[in-house]
Amino acid sequence: MDFRALPSGPITLANVTVPACLLGQAGDLIRTDVHIADGTLTDTPGTRVEMARAMVLPCFADMHVHLDKGHIWPRASNPDGSFMGALTTVRADHANWSADDLRSRMEFGLNCAYAHGTRAVRTHLDSIPPQPQITWPVFAELRAAWAGRIDLQGVCLIGCDSFSEDGDFRVTADLVAAHDGVLGMVTYPVPDLRDRLEGFFRLAAARGLDADFHVDETMDASSETLRLIAEVAMEVGFDGRIVVGHCCSLSTQDEARALDTLDLVARAGLHVVSLPMCNLYLQDRAPAGAPSTPRGRGVTLVHEMKARGIPVSFASDNTRDPFYAYGDLDMLEVMRQATRIAHLDHAATDWATAFTTQPAETCGFARQGLASGDPADLVIFNAREWTELYARPQSDRIVLRKGQAIDRTLPAYATLDHLWETS
């Protein structure tokens, strides 16, 4: 389908395949028509364009990425594929994170996401001083430059062991508030985590900020910071939106204990984002020099969460950095791999929302769906059913923004070579 040759004026994409859940209907895939006028979805038919059952999704929302880490692999590869290998390598590479370096890599990532069909991104930004004063201005610059193409949100990122309610993090919280961001932290099972969480929620509440945590990114069943976050959030009455990501240790815990924790999570109203590709890469990896086959997938208990009414989304996480050597901020890849890793097939028929409408709602992005009045921001695939969609990378997909096909040319990796030559 050559969308450059479409008739002018209102059009109808006739005989398309869409997930019923995105139209508020029961069932799986259905065939329907999509009407577009003036860059918006409408109920009024236009000039008919036969689509031969092509699958149509709304543009994606990717609610957990790390644009600031992206694509440092050529100069900062993970030495052994482990979590600690990733952590120490990234910390060492912070010395290279100048404004120019960040701008080049973050722009590269945004170009990839846009070409693949993403229109909203929440990115975590490493915020241990002095990095916030370098990174956040670059983020603000890019958010302004990409307005109308990708909506951007920023989340600060520190380890809970670096948190102090009266220290540097108070300055960081003010900086996040000034950038309309989200307050974020990685939680570990440190002895005084309850006190740190109470202080964190006080700082967030005082500034009217939502919260976003990296949680239990380990296969150690004794790591239960998710449980503590839910308990403390209810105890202090925090009324902002709370997102928890990863939650890997749930998959290794005693089932009764894990499900009891999920009951707490549901009562606390937490939102979960699962990062299956990165977790598959890092978790249950054998020590260097003693390779063995991993037994655990690292994916959290998404089906059990969904059964309790906990909002669940999926996202890209890292791209070509020590935490994940691969990836391209392609949410279709996330959708395809999550389906395989977490067995989303042969289950609920509304998992498509976890890559589109649910993350947009969780983050407070503008609505993106297939209803009349929604923007005509669509991804069109040469596939007619799920097995066709997931069998191929769909590199020939068409992305419409406000009803117009965009240039989907991906940036060349060579455009970043100057960063490795000077670092």
Secondary structure, DSSP 8 states (H G I E B T S, - for coil): --GGG--SS-EEEEEEEEEGGGGT-SSSEEEEEEEEETTEEESS--EEEE-TT-EEEE-EEEEEE-TTTTT-TTTS--SSS-HHHHHHHHHHHGGG--HHHHHHHHHHHHHHHHHHTEEEEEEEEE-STTHHHHHHHHHHHHHHHTTTT-EEEEEEE-BGGG--TTSHHHHHHHHHHHTT-BEEEEE---TTHHHHHHHHHHHHHHHT--EEEEE--SS-TT--HHHHHHHHHHHHT--S-EEEEE-GGGGGS-HHHHHHHHHHHHHHT-EEEE-HHHHHHHTT---TTS-----------HHHHHHTT--EEE--B--SBTTBS---S-HHHHHHHHHHHHT-TTS-TTGGGGGTHHHHHHHT----SSSTTSB--EEEES-SSHHHHHHS--TT-EEEETTEE-------GGGGHHHHHH-
